[in-house]
Amino acid sequence: MLDLLGHASIAARLFNEHAQGGLGDIPFTHAYPEVWVVRDSDLERGQAIVRAFEKTPVENRVVFCRACGEENPRNFQLCWQCGAGLEIAY
């Protein structure tokens, strides 16, 4: 999600990335990873990007990254390996 927001020039931070190791000692609701948008002015646009991403249908076909050649699911917008954009010509 951070890369997706970053490609839209939205600064964001990830919190609780490693908190799952504390489960049992802390409530599970405190161990959820959280993405925080740095600038309040980017919040609505960031939420719209996340909602659009979450509505993307599951795709079983693959696409290869032009930057590193890595195989990615066709519905990915960014390469999981290098973070480059996966522009797909339909």
N, C-alpha and C positions, 0 to 999 in steps of 0.2 A: 504494500500500500504506500510505503514511503516513496518508492521509486515512481509510482503512478502520480502522486502528488507533486513530487519533484519535477517531473516532466512538464507539469502544468505551472511551474515556477511558484509553487506553494511550499513554503518552508514548514516542516513538521518534525516532530520528535517521537520516538518510540519509548514507552515506559513499561516496566514490569516484564521486560523481555525474558528474564531468567527467573521470574518469581514462582513459576510452577514447581520448582524444587523445594519451596517452602510449604507446599500443601500439607495440611495436617497440623502445622504450627500456626498458620495464618488462615483466615477464612478464604474459601475458594474464590469469592467475589473480589478479593484483593489481589489475586494472582492473574487476573485476566490481562493480557497485553492491551495497551492503550496507545492510540495514535492521537497526538495533540497537535493542532495547527498553531504555529507560532504567532501569526498576526490575526487578530480578531477580524480584520477586514477580509481575510481569505476564507473564513469559516463557511459561509453559504456556498461558495464555489467549490470548496473542498468536499462538502457534504454531497453536492450534486454529482461530483466525479465519483465518489464512493457509491452512491445509489445507482448510477449508470453502470458501474462495474459489477455490482451485485446482481443486476438484472440481465447481465450478459448470459445468453443460453450456453449450456454445456456443449462443447464441440469435441468430437472424437478424432478429427483429422489433425494433422500436424503441419507446422510451417518451420522453415529453417531460418535462423537469424542471419542476416546479410553481413553483420559485423564479425561474429565469431563462429558461425556455422552450426550452432547448437540447435537441437530439435526442441520445439516448443509446441504446446497445444495451440491450435489455430485461433482460439478465442483470447489468447494472451495478447496484451497490447505492448508489453515490454518483455524482452528476453530475460528468462530467469537466471541465466548464467552471467551475462555482462550488463544487463539493464538497458540495452539499446532498443529503440522503437522497432516494432514489428509491423511495418506498413505492408499490408496485404493487397495485392491487385486482384480484384474480383472479375 
